[in-house]
């Protein structure tokens, strides 16, 4: 094995190829900026929309957006600056109707922080922050107005679409890519090996030259494998896809270390100079199949634990919330459209819910006062992610029905 190459301290990404089929690449820097956002004097306007064509044909985006705005207005107090909200909503509505009139993807997330605003023309708003993302999955329509952005739907999608490394290699060159959130970005590292051109010599001269070429080729594949190992260790890829012309992908797999070879979920043939859109479109179905298979295996693991009455599986709201309070959830299992009201303790933050039970007199854990919350499922997902767990949103129709039979929600526990 060739010695691992020295990769740059900071791996830079160059994102191209975001066309009408693509989604936006949400970087860790973007997410950190949103998580750190806390506006005491102003407010954050957070909007999620399902923009699938089959949905918008029957329920236009503009109509659904106005309904969300009206719902928020009904709940605002004077301290929430309802006039600024109205001006912001009008400005965002204009952008949706004109600037973003041809939305791409299956979902949309928008974060806006209004800055200077003047009453002229019914409210002219300039934004201190305006971020707009196309998403690979359709979120539930939602609009919030508060000191912090609503990040739960975005965090769930990021958790579900984990990074996949793509290695594109031929006999002389290699390129490395990251497939993430339905989009592809290229790493600013490459490996190339100068292989001597074919000789015109005959007999033993030609034979020796061919052996020399083959030796160079194998050394080149070994170096590409070393780069792949280094990038995987630095970037933390969940899966790896290998591409290239002819038999190169199969020959490259022979050089990969065991840890990286076990992450390979598929190969395909493509020239090394292929554009990013081609790489994305060939990689996407491979990743989707792997995600669907993993989802089925996770649900089988969960249901198997329930049927055996094992100690590491829970089902139903009450038992899942109890496991959440103990910080034992490794995988939270639920459906895309499942929400449920409940209560949250203002003192310890515990979430409490039961389909049939009424509001308890006090928090069962610390006797603190309970506040009614519209959806404990979303809050539970955020807590699981904050504690290093994962959220499994079940999207396959055959497995969704099985989850419904066990109360729409459950968990695989750490211990």
Buried (B, 14 or more C-beta within 10 A) or exposed (E): EBEEBEBEEEBEBEBEBBEEBBBBBBBEEBBEBBEEBEBEEBBBBBBBBBBBEEBBEEEEBEEBBEEBBEEBBEEBEEEBBBEBBBBBBBBBBEBBEEEBEEBBBBBBBBBBBBEEBEEEEEBEBEBEBBBBBBBBBBBBBBBBBEEBBBBBBBBBBBBBBBBBBBBBBBBBBBBBBBBBBBBBBBBEBEBEBEBEEEEEEEEEEEEEBEEEBEEBBEBBBBBBBBBBBBBBEBBEBBBBBBBBBEEBBEBBBEBBBEEBBEBBBBBBEBEBEBEBBBBBBBBBEBBEEBBEEBBBEBBEBBBEBBEEEBEBBBBBBBBBBBBBBEEBBBBBBBBBEBBBEBBBBEBEBBBBBBEEEEEEEEBBBEEBEBEEBEBBBBBBBBBBBEEEBBBBBBBBEEBBEBBEEBBBBBBBBBE
